[in-house]
Amino acid sequence: MTDERQQLINDAGALGVQLSDQQAARALQLLDELLVWNRSYNLTAITARDAMIRGHLLDSLSVHGELAGNRIADVGTGAGFPGLPLALASPQRAFTLIDSVAKKIRFVTHAARKLQLANVTPLQARVETLTPPDCFDTVIARAYAALPDLLASVAGLCGPATRVLALKGRYPADEIAQLPPGWRLQQSRPITIPGLAAERHILRLVPQAL
């Protein structure tokens, strides 16, 4: 096992995520694929290897313990974060990764095939136009939009028991004060990403009735 892979396993473990050697290897392979595609398609501004591990893989995995149910939507997934690392860590769950930008969904499709992630469905669409027949159990958004705009955008994906997980930097007190009717903040917690000094929070939003 390489030192890089062992470090990823250790750091993921510090976040409460148990990765096997194979899962860690595939997660690092995801970064290899991203770097290759990034030369042509400009998918990420983070290109230093260590920064990618912290800012893409570990930051994505930090929300793993908050997932509920089996049907997960990642809205504004970009190059597949947090959805692809979470799909690697939770093969029993089904992930739909949504973005309106074609080149990003092409990469997600390629990466899911390369990593043999049968539990990933890439979807090119504007999330606010979607009304799937079955609601998602969990909707995740990382750096997608202010909370009021996020909740308005994902309304068609949500049912009475859906939880929305927003990955934020600083605690967004002003956004929380403007939550739309029918939603409430159930929990907020700061998280520490190993090796990353930046402030991080995970916010769990649920329908008012829950």
Residue frames as a rotation matrix with the C-alpha (Angstrom) as fourth column:
MET 1
0.578 0.816 0.000 0.00
0.816 -0.578 0.000 0.00
0.000 0.000 -1.000 0.00
THR 2
-0.171 -0.648 0.742 1.34
0.567 -0.681 -0.463 3.45
0.806 0.342 0.484 -0.87
ASP 3
-0.789 -0.173 -0.589 1.89
0.595 -0.453 -0.664 6.12
-0.152 -0.875 0.460 1.78
GLU 4
-0.874 0.485 0.017 -0.63
-0.448 -0.819 0.359 8.36
0.188 0.306 0.933 -0.02
ARG 5
-0.159 0.847 -0.507 -3.30
-0.138 0.489 0.861 5.67
0.978 0.207 0.039 0.11
GLN 6
-0.257 0.019 -0.966 -2.66
0.852 0.477 -0.217 4.90
0.457 -0.879 -0.139 3.78
GLN 7
-0.961 -0.110 -0.253 -2.82
0.220 -0.861 -0.459 8.61
-0.167 -0.497 0.852 4.62
LEU 8
-0.592 0.805 -0.022 -6.17
-0.560 -0.392 0.730 8.89
0.579 0.445 0.683 2.85
ILE 9
-0.014 0.566 -0.824 -7.51
0.352 0.774 0.526 5.89
0.936 -0.282 -0.210 4.79
ASN 10
-0.547 -0.275 -0.791 -6.27
0.832 -0.070 -0.551 7.42
0.096 -0.959 0.267 8.07
ASP 11
-0.987 0.138 -0.081 -7.71
-0.128 -0.985 -0.116 10.87
-0.096 -0.104 0.990 7.34
ALA 12
-0.334 0.916 -0.223 -11.04
-0.394 0.080 0.916 9.44
0.856 0.394 0.334 6.20
GLY 13
-0.140 0.221 -0.965 -11.11
0.696 0.715 0.063 7.42
0.704 -0.663 -0.254 9.41
ALA 14
-0.874 -0.224 -0.430 -10.69
0.468 -0.624 -0.626 10.65
-0.129 -0.749 0.651 11.38
LEU 15
-0.740 0.668 -0.080 -13.91
-0.655 -0.688 0.311 11.82
0.153 0.283 0.947 9.68
GLY 16
-0.233 0.652 0.722 -15.69
-0.570 0.510 -0.644 8.61
-0.788 -0.561 0.253 10.67
VAL 17
0.698 0.423 -0.578 -15.46
-0.711 0.315 -0.629 7.01
-0.084 0.850 0.520 7.22
GLN 18
0.102 -0.641 0.761 -13.90
-0.254 0.723 0.643 3.56
-0.962 -0.259 -0.089 6.94
LEU 19
0.570 0.002 -0.821 -12.32
-0.821 -0.036 -0.570 3.12
-0.031 0.999 -0.019 3.51
SER 20
0.767 -0.377 0.518 -10.90
0.305 0.926 0.222 -0.18
-0.564 -0.012 0.826 2.32
ASP 21
-0.298 -0.945 -0.134 -7.57
0.143 -0.182 0.973 -0.24
-0.944 0.271 0.189 0.51
GLN 22
-0.510 0.169 0.843 -9.46
0.851 0.238 0.467 -0.74
-0.122 0.956 -0.265 -2.78
GLN 23
0.609 0.792 0.039 -11.82
0.793 -0.607 -0.062 2.16
-0.025 0.068 -0.997 -2.11
ALA 24
0.482 -0.518 -0.707 -8.90
0.052 -0.788 0.613 4.46
-0.875 -0.332 -0.353 -1.31
ALA 25
-0.581 -0.729 0.362 -7.11
0.378 0.152 0.913 3.39
-0.721 0.668 0.187 -4.48
ARG 26
-0.166 0.606 0.778 -10.19
0.979 0.004 0.205 4.14
0.121 0.795 -0.594 -6.58
ALA 27
0.776 0.411 -0.477 -10.65
0.514 -0.852 0.101 7.52
-0.366 -0.323 -0.873 -4.90
LEU 28
0.023 -0.861 -0.508 -7.08
-0.060 -0.508 0.859 8.44
-0.998 0.011 -0.064 -5.82
GLN 29
-0.622 -0.152 0.768 -7.67
0.694 0.347 0.631 7.13
-0.363 0.925 -0.110 -9.33
LEU 30
0.497 0.854 0.154 -10.58
0.858 -0.457 -0.235 9.58
-0.130 0.249 -0.960 -9.55
LEU 31
0.597 -0.348 -0.723 -8.11
-0.046 -0.914 0.402 12.42
-0.801 -0.207 -0.562 -8.98
ASP 32
-0.533 -0.795 0.291 -5.83
0.218 0.204 0.954 11.01
-0.818 0.572 0.065 -11.70
GLU 33
-0.239 0.541 0.807 -8.72
0.969 0.186 0.163 11.06
-0.062 0.820 -0.568 -14.16
LEU 34
0.745 0.563 -0.358 -9.72
0.575 -0.814 -0.085 14.57
-0.339 -0.142 -0.930 -13.09
LEU 35
0.115 -0.795 -0.596 -6.21
-0.067 -0.605 0.793 15.92
-0.991 -0.051 -0.123 -13.67
VAL 36
-0.695 -0.344 0.632 -6.11
0.539 0.332 0.774 14.44
-0.476 0.878 -0.046 -17.18
TRP 37
0.088 0.834 0.545 -9.51
0.986 -0.152 0.073 15.89
0.144 0.531 -0.835 -18.12
ASN 38
0.579 0.180 -0.796 -8.73
0.506 -0.844 0.177 19.20
-0.640 -0.505 -0.579 -16.46
ARG 39
-0.517 -0.844 -0.143 -6.01
0.340 -0.356 0.870 19.96
-0.785 0.402 0.471 -19.00
SER 40
-0.852 0.223 0.474 -8.66
0.466 -0.091 0.880 20.19
0.239 0.971 -0.026 -21.71
TYR 41
-0.083 0.988 0.131 -11.89
0.617 -0.052 0.785 21.00
0.782 0.146 -0.605 -19.90
ASN 42
-0.742 -0.270 0.614 -10.94
-0.190 -0.793 -0.579 23.21
0.643 -0.546 0.537 -16.91
LEU 43
0.145 0.851 -0.504 -13.09
0.278 0.454 0.846 21.29
0.949 -0.263 -0.171 -14.40
THR 44
0.760 0.074 -0.646 -11.33
0.649 -0.031 0.760 22.35
0.036 -0.997 -0.072 -11.19
ALA 45
0.691 -0.536 0.485 -9.18
-0.377 -0.839 -0.392 25.21
0.617 0.088 -0.782 -9.99
ILE 46
0.503 -0.505 0.702 -7.54
-0.697 0.243 0.674 22.91
-0.511 -0.828 -0.230 -7.43
THR 47
0.777 -0.237 -0.584 -4.70
-0.395 0.539 -0.744 21.06
0.491 0.808 0.325 -9.15
ALA 48
-0.355 -0.883 0.306 -2.08
-0.835 0.153 -0.529 20.42
0.421 -0.443 -0.792 -6.44
ARG 49
-0.333 0.221 -0.917 -2.33
0.002 0.972 0.234 16.77
0.943 0.076 -0.324 -5.43
ASP 50
-0.835 -0.017 -0.551 -2.45
0.537 0.201 -0.820 17.29
0.125 -0.979 -0.159 -1.65
ALA 51
-0.814 0.548 -0.193 -4.98
-0.447 -0.803 -0.393 20.09
-0.371 -0.234 0.899 -2.03
MET 52
-0.324 0.700 -0.636 -7.18
-0.698 0.277 0.661 17.87
0.639 0.658 0.398 -4.21
ILE 53
-0.526 0.094 -0.846 -7.14
0.412 0.897 -0.156 15.11
0.744 -0.431 -0.511 -1.60
ARG 54
-0.841 0.180 -0.510 -8.16
0.444 -0.306 -0.842 17.53
-0.308 -0.935 0.177 1.14
GLY 55
-0.711 0.506 -0.489 -10.45
-0.468 -0.859 -0.208 19.84
-0.525 0.081 0.847 -0.84
HIS 56
-0.264 0.621 -0.738 -12.17
-0.843 0.223 0.490 17.25
0.469 0.751 0.465 -3.02
LEU 57
-0.298 0.135 -0.945 -11.95
0.072 0.990 0.119 13.79
0.952 -0.033 -0.305 -1.44
LEU 58
-0.770 -0.053 -0.636 -11.92
0.612 0.221 -0.759 14.49
0.181 -0.974 -0.138 2.31
ASP 59
-0.855 0.506 -0.114 -14.26
-0.446 -0.829 -0.336 17.48
-0.264 -0.236 0.935 2.11
SER 60
-0.259 0.774 -0.577 -16.72
-0.699 0.262 0.665 15.28
0.666 0.576 0.474 0.21
LEU 61
-0.317 0.077 -0.945 -16.42
0.318 0.948 -0.029 12.36
0.893 -0.310 -0.325 2.62
SER 62
-0.984 -0.144 0.102 -17.03
-0.036 -0.403 -0.915 14.63
0.172 -0.904 0.391 5.62
VAL 63
-0.371 0.922 0.111 -20.79
-0.928 -0.371 -0.021 14.53
0.022 -0.111 0.994 4.98
HIS 64
-0.600 0.079 -0.796 -20.95
-0.275 0.914 0.299 10.72
0.751 0.398 -0.527 4.79
GLY 65
-0.906 0.179 -0.385 -22.29
0.420 0.500 -0.757 10.26
0.057 -0.848 -0.528 8.31
GLU 66
-0.641 0.688 -0.339 -25.21
-0.377 -0.667 -0.642 12.60
-0.668 -0.284 0.688 7.58
LEU 67
-0.725 0.375 -0.578 -26.62
-0.544 0.202 0.814 10.58
0.422 0.905 0.057 4.68
ALA 68
-0.442 0.670 0.596 -30.05
-0.426 0.428 -0.797 9.09
-0.789 -0.606 0.096 5.24
GLY 69
0.609 0.787 0.103 -31.89
-0.332 0.370 -0.868 6.51
-0.721 0.494 0.486 3.15
ASN 70
0.048 -0.549 0.835 -30.82
0.538 0.718 0.441 4.93
-0.842 0.428 0.329 -0.11
ARG 71
0.362 0.144 0.921 -31.67
0.912 -0.258 -0.318 7.52
0.192 0.955 -0.225 -2.78
ILE 72
0.101 -0.495 -0.863 -29.21
0.542 -0.700 0.465 10.40
-0.834 -0.515 0.198 -2.75
ALA 73
0.721 0.084 0.688 -29.10
0.648 -0.436 -0.625 13.44
0.247 0.896 -0.369 -5.06
ASP 74
-0.174 -0.798 -0.576 -26.00
0.706 -0.509 0.492 15.61
-0.686 -0.321 0.653 -5.43
VAL 75
0.758 0.561 0.333 -27.10
0.638 -0.532 -0.556 18.91
-0.135 0.634 -0.762 -6.98
GLY 76
0.852 -0.523 -0.017 -24.58
-0.495 -0.795 -0.351 21.11
0.170 0.308 -0.936 -8.77
THR 77
0.877 -0.442 0.187 -22.14
0.280 0.788 0.548 18.21
-0.390 -0.428 0.816 -8.61
GLY 78
0.480 -0.742 -0.469 -19.57
-0.789 -0.598 0.139 19.87
-0.384 0.303 -0.872 -10.86
ALA 79
-0.173 -0.648 -0.741 -16.82
-0.826 0.506 -0.250 17.33
0.537 0.569 -0.623 -11.50
GLY 80
0.166 0.371 -0.914 -18.59
0.010 0.926 0.378 14.86
0.986 -0.072 0.150 -9.22
PHE 81
-0.749 -0.463 -0.474 -18.02
0.487 0.099 -0.868 16.18
0.449 -0.881 0.151 -5.72
PRO 82
-0.320 -0.528 0.787 -19.19
-0.897 0.436 -0.072 15.21
-0.306 -0.729 -0.613 -3.21
GLY 83
0.578 0.816 -0.029 -21.19
-0.793 0.553 -0.255 12.54
-0.192 0.170 0.967 -5.08
LEU 84
0.485 -0.400 -0.778 -18.43
-0.394 0.694 -0.602 10.35
0.781 0.598 0.179 -6.52
PRO 85
-0.666 -0.740 0.094 -16.38
-0.428 0.275 -0.861 9.92
0.611 -0.614 -0.500 -3.31
LEU 86
-0.344 0.618 0.707 -19.60
-0.855 0.105 -0.508 9.27
-0.388 -0.779 0.492 -1.38
ALA 87
0.675 0.586 -0.448 -20.71
-0.729 0.623 -0.283 6.68
0.113 0.518 0.848 -3.94
LEU 88
-0.076 -0.801 -0.594 -17.35
-0.364 0.577 -0.731 4.95
0.928 0.161 -0.335 -3.52
ALA 89
-0.855 -0.326 0.403 -17.79
-0.455 0.100 -0.885 4.89
0.248 -0.940 -0.234 0.26
SER 90
-0.361 0.823 0.438 -21.48
-0.489 0.233 -0.841 3.83
-0.794 -0.518 0.318 0.14
PRO 91
-0.940 -0.088 -0.328 -21.89
-0.336 0.380 0.862 1.23
0.049 0.921 -0.386 -2.63
GLN 92
-0.685 0.728 -0.002 -25.25
0.696 0.654 -0.296 0.17
-0.214 -0.204 -0.955 -1.19
ARG 93
0.031 0.691 -0.722 -26.81
0.239 -0.706 -0.666 3.57
-0.971 -0.152 -0.187 -1.95
ALA 94
0.092 0.096 0.991 -27.94
0.995 0.017 -0.094 4.98
-0.026 0.995 -0.094 -5.30
PHE 95
-0.227 -0.306 -0.925 -26.54
0.356 -0.910 0.213 8.40
-0.906 -0.280 0.316 -6.21
THR 96
0.507 0.347 0.789 -27.89
0.861 -0.250 -0.443 10.78
0.044 0.904 -0.425 -8.86
LEU 97
-0.322 -0.728 -0.605 -25.33
0.620 -0.645 0.447 13.45
-0.716 -0.231 0.659 -9.74
ILE 98
0.536 0.718 0.445 -26.93
0.832 -0.357 -0.425 16.51
-0.146 0.598 -0.788 -11.32
ASP 99
-0.338 -0.553 -0.761 -25.35
0.272 -0.832 0.484 19.43
-0.901 -0.043 0.432 -13.16
SER 100
0.717 0.679 -0.156 -26.44
0.098 -0.320 -0.942 21.64
-0.690 0.660 -0.296 -16.03
VAL 101
0.275 -0.713 -0.645 -22.96
-0.868 -0.473 0.153 21.87
-0.414 0.517 -0.749 -17.60
ALA 102
0.901 0.224 -0.370 -22.39
-0.398 0.766 -0.505 19.22
0.171 0.603 0.780 -20.27
LYS 103
0.125 -0.937 -0.327 -18.60
-0.407 0.252 -0.878 18.88
0.905 0.242 -0.350 -19.89
LYS 104
-0.456 -0.265 0.850 -18.95
-0.887 0.063 -0.457 18.26
0.067 -0.962 -0.264 -16.17
ILE 105
0.460 0.700 0.546 -21.54
-0.678 0.674 -0.292 15.53
-0.573 -0.236 0.785 -16.63
ARG 106
0.740 -0.300 -0.602 -19.40
-0.384 0.546 -0.745 13.98
0.552 0.782 0.289 -19.38
PHE 107
-0.368 -0.922 0.122 -16.56
-0.621 0.146 -0.770 13.72
0.692 -0.359 -0.626 -16.87
VAL 108
-0.227 0.362 0.904 -18.84
-0.891 0.298 -0.343 12.28
-0.393 -0.883 0.255 -14.18
THR 109
0.818 0.560 -0.130 -20.08
-0.553 0.705 -0.444 9.69
-0.157 0.435 0.886 -16.67
HIS 110
0.375 -0.782 -0.498 -16.50
-0.375 0.364 -0.853 8.80
0.848 0.506 -0.156 -17.65
ALA 111
-0.511 -0.638 0.575 -15.31
-0.759 0.021 -0.651 8.62
0.403 -0.769 -0.495 -14.03
ALA 112
0.166 0.663 0.730 -18.24
-0.862 0.458 -0.220 6.46
-0.480 -0.592 0.647 -12.91
ARG 113
0.918 0.143 -0.369 -17.53
-0.344 0.750 -0.565 4.03
0.196 0.646 0.738 -15.74
LYS 114
0.107 -0.976 -0.188 -13.77
-0.423 0.126 -0.897 4.02
0.900 0.175 -0.399 -15.13
LEU 115
-0.654 -0.353 0.669 -14.23
-0.732 0.069 -0.678 3.40
0.193 -0.933 -0.303 -11.39
GLN 116
-0.652 0.473 -0.593 -17.00
0.187 0.858 0.479 0.84
0.735 0.202 -0.648 -12.01
LEU 117
-0.912 0.410 -0.017 -19.51
-0.136 -0.342 -0.930 2.78
-0.387 -0.846 0.368 -9.91
ALA 118
-0.732 0.677 0.076 -22.75
0.472 0.424 0.773 1.07
0.491 0.601 -0.630 -10.87
ASN 119
-0.046 0.730 -0.682 -24.56
0.982 -0.093 -0.166 3.08
-0.185 -0.677 -0.712 -8.17
VAL 120
-0.513 -0.187 -0.838 -24.04
0.138 -0.981 0.134 6.45
-0.848 -0.047 0.529 -9.93
THR 121
0.196 0.599 0.776 -26.50
0.965 0.022 -0.260 8.02
-0.173 0.800 -0.574 -12.39
PRO 122
-0.798 -0.462 -0.386 -25.18
0.375 -0.883 0.281 11.21
-0.471 0.080 0.879 -14.04
LEU 123
0.198 0.923 0.330 -27.88
0.957 -0.108 -0.271 13.66
-0.214 0.369 -0.904 -15.11
GLN 124
-0.897 -0.425 0.123 -27.44
0.443 -0.857 0.265 16.83
-0.007 0.292 0.956 -17.15
ALA 125
0.097 0.966 0.239 -30.29
0.784 -0.222 0.580 19.14
0.613 0.131 -0.779 -16.15
ARG 126
-0.572 -0.070 0.817 -31.18
-0.371 -0.867 -0.334 22.34
0.732 -0.494 0.470 -14.37
VAL 127
-0.918 0.117 -0.379 -32.18
0.352 0.679 -0.644 21.02
0.182 -0.725 -0.664 -10.97
GLU 128
-0.719 0.665 -0.203 -35.10
-0.300 -0.560 -0.772 23.45
-0.627 -0.494 0.602 -10.57
THR 129
-0.258 0.628 -0.734 -36.81
-0.951 -0.029 0.309 21.86
0.173 0.778 0.605 -13.60
LEU 130
-0.747 -0.154 -0.647 -36.75
-0.186 0.982 -0.018 18.32
0.638 0.107 -0.763 -12.17
THR 131
-0.050 0.739 0.672 -39.78
-0.993 0.035 -0.112 16.58
-0.106 -0.673 0.732 -10.69
PRO 132
-0.798 -0.311 -0.517 -38.87
-0.409 0.909 0.085 12.87
0.443 0.280 -0.852 -10.46
PRO 133
0.123 0.930 -0.348 -41.68
-0.252 0.368 0.895 10.43
0.960 -0.023 0.280 -9.67
ASP 134
0.623 0.016 -0.782 -39.98
0.672 0.501 0.546 9.38
0.400 -0.865 0.301 -6.43
CYS 135
0.860 -0.287 0.421 -38.52
-0.414 -0.875 0.249 11.82
0.297 -0.389 -0.872 -3.95
PHE 136
-0.024 -0.940 -0.340 -34.93
0.001 0.340 -0.940 11.55
1.000 -0.023 -0.008 -2.79
ASP 137
0.592 0.152 -0.791 -34.10
0.730 0.315 0.606 10.58
0.341 -0.937 0.076 0.78
THR 138
0.257 -0.598 -0.759 -31.16
0.515 -0.580 0.631 12.98
-0.818 -0.553 0.159 0.95
VAL 139
0.798 -0.108 0.592 -30.22
0.479 -0.482 -0.733 15.96
0.365 0.869 -0.333 -1.22
ILE 140
0.237 -0.820 -0.521 -26.65
0.751 -0.185 0.634 17.25
-0.616 -0.541 0.572 -0.95
ALA 141
0.836 -0.064 0.544 -25.29
0.360 -0.684 -0.634 20.58
0.413 0.727 -0.549 -2.14
ARG 142
0.175 -0.850 -0.496 -21.71
0.835 -0.139 0.533 21.77
-0.522 -0.507 0.685 -1.83
ALA 143
-0.607 -0.437 -0.663 -21.12
0.149 -0.883 0.446 25.48
-0.780 0.172 0.601 -2.59
TYR 144
-0.434 0.531 0.728 -24.29
0.900 0.298 0.319 25.49
-0.048 0.793 -0.607 -4.70
ALA 145
-0.196 0.459 0.867 -26.26
0.238 -0.835 0.496 28.58
0.951 0.303 0.054 -3.67
ALA 146
-0.765 0.092 0.637 -27.49
-0.594 -0.483 -0.644 30.56
0.248 -0.871 0.424 -0.69
LEU 147
-0.923 0.330 0.196 -29.82
0.164 0.800 -0.577 28.44
-0.347 -0.501 -0.793 1.44
PRO 148
-0.067 0.967 -0.245 -33.10
-0.263 -0.255 -0.931 30.13
-0.963 0.002 0.271 0.39
ASP 149
0.106 0.042 -0.993 -32.18
-0.987 -0.114 -0.110 29.70
-0.118 0.993 0.029 -3.31
LEU 150
-0.864 -0.466 -0.193 -30.99
-0.478 0.878 0.019 26.14
0.160 0.109 -0.981 -2.74
LEU 151
-0.707 0.631 0.319 -34.23
0.143 0.569 -0.810 25.07
-0.692 -0.528 -0.492 -1.08
ALA 152
0.222 0.780 -0.585 -36.29
-0.565 -0.386 -0.729 26.70
-0.795 0.492 0.355 -3.81
SER 153
-0.199 -0.403 -0.893 -34.22
-0.977 0.155 0.148 24.92
0.079 0.902 -0.425 -6.49
VAL 154
-0.917 -0.298 -0.266 -34.50
-0.285 0.955 -0.087 21.43
0.280 -0.004 -0.960 -5.00
ALA 155
-0.395 0.829 0.396 -38.19
-0.786 -0.082 -0.613 21.59
-0.475 -0.553 0.684 -4.05
GLY 156
0.402 0.616 -0.677 -39.12
-0.895 0.421 -0.148 19.19
0.194 0.665 0.721 -6.85
LEU 157
-0.263 -0.602 -0.754 -36.70
-0.338 0.789 -0.513 16.56
0.904 0.120 -0.411 -5.54
CYS 158
-0.933 -0.246 0.261 -37.97
-0.287 0.076 -0.955 16.63
0.215 -0.966 -0.141 -1.97
GLY 159
-0.047 0.917 -0.396 -40.76
0.259 0.394 0.882 14.88
0.965 -0.061 -0.256 -0.12
PRO 160
0.702 0.463 0.541 -42.04
-0.339 -0.451 0.826 15.22
0.626 -0.763 -0.160 3.44
ALA 161
0.927 -0.373 0.041 -39.15
0.149 0.467 0.872 13.18
-0.345 -0.802 0.488 4.85
THR 162
0.548 -0.756 0.357 -36.26
0.588 0.045 -0.808 14.44
0.595 0.652 0.469 2.68
ARG 163
0.604 -0.458 -0.652 -33.22
0.399 -0.534 0.745 15.94
-0.690 -0.710 -0.140 4.38
VAL 164
0.827 -0.393 0.401 -31.14
0.209 -0.447 -0.869 18.56
0.521 0.803 -0.288 2.59
LEU 165
0.502 -0.759 -0.414 -27.46
0.690 0.063 0.721 18.71
-0.521 -0.648 0.556 3.51
ALA 166
0.917 -0.228 0.326 -25.66
0.038 -0.766 -0.642 21.95
0.396 0.601 -0.694 2.70
LEU 167
0.288 -0.907 -0.307 -21.87
0.949 0.229 0.216 22.00
-0.125 -0.354 0.927 2.88
LYS 168
0.903 0.099 0.419 -20.77
0.158 -0.982 -0.107 25.52
0.400 0.163 -0.902 3.77
GLY 169
-0.237 -0.967 0.095 -17.65
0.386 -0.184 -0.904 27.39
0.892 -0.178 0.416 4.79
ARG 170
-0.967 -0.072 0.243 -18.51
-0.168 -0.536 -0.827 29.93
0.190 -0.841 0.507 7.46
TYR 171
-0.557 0.816 -0.156 -21.73
0.724 0.385 -0.572 29.56
-0.407 -0.432 -0.805 9.41
PRO 172
-0.801 0.220 0.557 -24.33
0.339 -0.600 0.725 31.33
0.494 0.769 0.405 7.20
ALA 173
-0.673 0.536 -0.510 -26.42
0.539 -0.117 -0.834 33.04
-0.507 -0.836 -0.210 9.88
ASP 174
-0.589 0.452 -0.670 -27.91
-0.545 -0.834 -0.084 35.54
-0.597 0.315 0.738 7.43
GLU 175
-0.669 0.332 -0.665 -29.04
-0.514 0.440 0.736 32.77
0.537 0.834 -0.124 5.07
ILE 176
-0.779 0.367 -0.508 -30.57
0.561 0.770 -0.305 30.77
0.279 -0.523 -0.806 7.92
ALA 177
-0.681 0.513 -0.523 -32.58
0.126 -0.621 -0.774 33.81
-0.722 -0.593 0.358 8.97
GLN 178
-0.339 0.525 -0.781 -34.17
-0.859 -0.512 0.029 33.81
-0.385 0.680 0.624 5.51
LEU 179
-0.951 0.023 0.309 -35.18
0.102 0.965 0.242 30.15
-0.292 0.262 -0.920 5.19
PRO 180
-0.641 0.759 -0.116 -38.38
-0.492 -0.291 0.820 29.81
0.589 0.583 0.560 3.14
PRO 181
0.006 0.737 0.676 -41.64
-0.977 0.150 -0.155 28.73
-0.215 -0.659 0.720 4.81
GLY 182
0.861 0.433 -0.266 -41.89
-0.475 0.872 -0.119 24.99
0.180 0.229 0.957 5.33
TRP 183
0.357 -0.815 -0.456 -38.21
0.336 0.567 -0.752 24.43
0.871 0.115 0.477 6.14
ARG 184
0.912 -0.168 0.375 -36.17
-0.410 -0.454 0.791 24.53
0.037 -0.875 -0.483 9.33
LEU 185
-0.060 -0.984 -0.169 -32.57
-0.660 0.166 -0.733 24.02
0.749 0.067 -0.659 10.35
GLN 186
0.863 0.386 -0.327 -32.47
-0.070 0.732 0.678 20.72
0.501 -0.562 0.659 12.23
GLN 187
0.693 -0.698 -0.181 -28.74
0.482 0.262 0.836 20.67
-0.536 -0.667 0.518 12.93
SER 188
0.793 -0.601 0.099 -25.55
-0.270 -0.493 -0.827 22.56
0.546 0.629 -0.553 12.17
ARG 189
0.821 -0.570 -0.006 -22.10
0.248 0.346 0.905 21.40
-0.514 -0.745 0.426 13.08
PRO 190
0.497 -0.753 -0.432 -18.58
-0.857 -0.504 -0.108 22.59
-0.136 0.424 -0.896 12.36
ILE 191
0.942 -0.267 0.202 -16.24
0.284 0.957 -0.060 20.03
-0.177 0.114 0.978 10.85
THR 192
0.326 -0.914 -0.240 -12.48
-0.677 -0.403 0.616 19.84
-0.660 -0.039 -0.750 10.67
ILE 193
0.979 -0.084 -0.184 -10.98
-0.098 0.602 -0.792 18.42
0.177 0.794 0.582 7.49
PRO 194
0.566 -0.824 -0.009 -7.56
0.481 0.321 0.816 16.87
-0.670 -0.466 0.578 8.18
GLY 195
-0.375 -0.873 0.312 -4.88
0.825 -0.161 0.541 19.18
-0.422 0.460 0.781 6.79
LEU 196
-0.230 0.384 0.894 -7.35
0.663 -0.611 0.433 21.91
0.712 0.693 -0.114 5.83
ALA 197
-0.871 -0.201 -0.447 -7.38
0.478 -0.552 -0.683 25.14
-0.109 -0.809 0.577 7.81
ALA 198
-0.765 0.589 0.260 -10.51
-0.300 -0.684 0.665 26.57
0.569 0.431 0.701 6.18
GLU 199
-0.665 0.621 0.415 -13.73
-0.517 0.018 -0.856 26.79
-0.539 -0.783 0.309 8.19
ARG 200
-0.770 0.446 -0.457 -16.37
-0.178 0.538 0.824 24.19
0.613 0.716 -0.335 7.31
HIS 201
-0.575 0.671 0.468 -19.97
-0.590 0.057 -0.806 23.56
-0.568 -0.739 0.363 8.43
ILE 202
-0.878 0.464 -0.119 -22.56
0.244 0.646 0.723 20.94
0.413 0.605 -0.681 7.56
LEU 203
-0.664 0.734 0.141 -26.16
-0.677 -0.512 -0.529 22.10
-0.316 -0.447 0.837 7.80
ARG 204
-0.876 0.473 0.095 -29.07
0.482 0.843 0.240 19.66
0.034 0.256 -0.966 7.91
LEU 205
-0.715 0.682 -0.157 -32.35
-0.671 -0.732 -0.120 21.16
-0.196 0.020 0.980 6.70
VAL 206
-0.868 0.485 0.108 -35.67
0.490 0.871 0.031 19.34
-0.080 0.080 -0.994 6.92
PRO 207
-0.317 0.850 0.420 -39.33
0.208 -0.369 0.906 20.05
0.925 0.375 -0.060 6.20
GLN 208
-0.444 0.124 0.887 -41.01
-0.695 -0.673 -0.254 21.92
0.565 -0.729 0.385 9.03
ALA 209
0.588 0.808 0.026 -43.13
-0.662 0.463 0.589 18.92
0.464 -0.364 0.807 10.02
LEU 210
0.365 -0.496 -0.788 -40.13
0.312 0.862 -0.399 16.75
0.877 -0.100 0.470 10.88
